[in-house]
Amino acid sequence: MENILNHIGIENYLFLSAILFCIGVFGVLYRRNAIIVFMSIEIMLNAVNLLFVAFSTYHQDAEGQVFVFFSMAVAAAEVAVGLAILVAIFRNIGSIDIANLKNLKG
């Protein structure tokens, strides 16, 4: 069986992962909506997971893919907790705008 990286090349995976990570960083830094911030964090996690799988395939080792499996499980738990917090904030404030969250200080 021929390795897919021989056709595509690992450089393209590196480039795609870097673009996805930069889009995620841009979303975290410049957006005010908390849901978009969470989606941007997920894009950054997926960019790193893409690199893990690409390097795992390149080195013919499954450890990177196992790490991605656990990373996706932790990311799913993070999303569940984050959305529960956002629902609680929306019930109290009526908005999920990040600028309004500074009013939650004691």
RAJO-V464314 format. One record per run of one state. SS is the DSSP state (@ for helix, = for strand, . for the rest). FROM is the first residue (numbers start at 1). TO is the last residue. If there is no record, write none. Layout:
ss:SS from:FROM to:TO
ss:SS from:FROM to:TO
This chain:
ss:. from:1 to:4
ss:@ from:5 to:8
ss:. from:9 to:9
ss:@ from:10 to:30
ss:. from:31 to:32
ss:= from:33 to:33
ss:@ from:34 to:58
ss:. from:59 to:62
ss:@ from:63 to:93
ss:. from:94 to:96
ss:= from:97 to:97
ss:@ from:98 to:104
ss:. from:105 to:106
